[in-house]
């Protein structure tokens, strides 16, 4: 599978251009253009930081593998289901693995971009809340990812298989010494954090019973990251914990923003004498 991911250099340069364009548009009184360029530039800058951290976090490959092994052993000791066993079950059906690899590669960014565009265009009053949630949660994950932790697929001795490489669907490349730099940022799982953000945002902002179908996205994503051996259960649990902290912080500073503007209060009813009732 071809890796269509931007490098951090390309993303950073594009972010700088967009932010510069936003400043210029604001100076010439083009507020609509300025807002679009600013938001796109901000998200690309965040993506740049994410990519850069993946490269800077490679402090010791051996310790990254040791930490991953410790996570797996600790989960088993606590009675959590073995991810390796779940992967073995899924590998009995090649179409499941193939679909999971595609979901992992495409839906992470694809669904988030669609969500951001939808909220920006249709529910602008809620966009800042959503954007801040994405930025703060991702930044919190990045801070932890400076400590390198390998994904399960790098532990064949624990029963895991790199099914993306096995099926020729890996989105990772440019290995140095058999290890790709940005693969050592498995803890916590930004994939899991983002899919929960999507589900919560759709459930809160949208109307009608169909909005609850968004819950399927985190359910499928968690299954996908486990059977592809990209993440442990613990990676997702830590990510969700960080997201909950971000929600609490946002609530403490700004409260929960309402989806719709409150209806205007009815005019007072006046009696025949002209007094208000």
HELIX and SHEET records of a PDB file:
HELIX    1   1 UNK A    8  UNK A   27  1                                  20    
HELIX    2   2 UNK A   31  UNK A   56  1                                  26    
HELIX    3   3 UNK A   61  UNK A   77  1                                  17    
HELIX    4   4 UNK A   83  UNK A   90  1                                   8    
HELIX    5   5 UNK A   94  UNK A  122  1                                  29    
HELIX    6   6 UNK A  124  UNK A  145  1                                  22    
HELIX    7   7 UNK A  152  UNK A  154  5                                   3    
HELIX    8   8 UNK A  156  UNK A  158  5                                   3    
HELIX    9   9 UNK A  163  UNK A  166  1                                   4    
HELIX   10  10 UNK A  181  UNK A  184  5                                   4    
HELIX   11  11 UNK A  190  UNK A  205  1                                  16    
HELIX   12  12 UNK A  209  UNK A  214  5                                   6    
HELIX   13  13 UNK A  215  UNK A  227  1                                  13    
HELIX   14  14 UNK A  233  UNK A  254  1                                  22    
END                                                                             
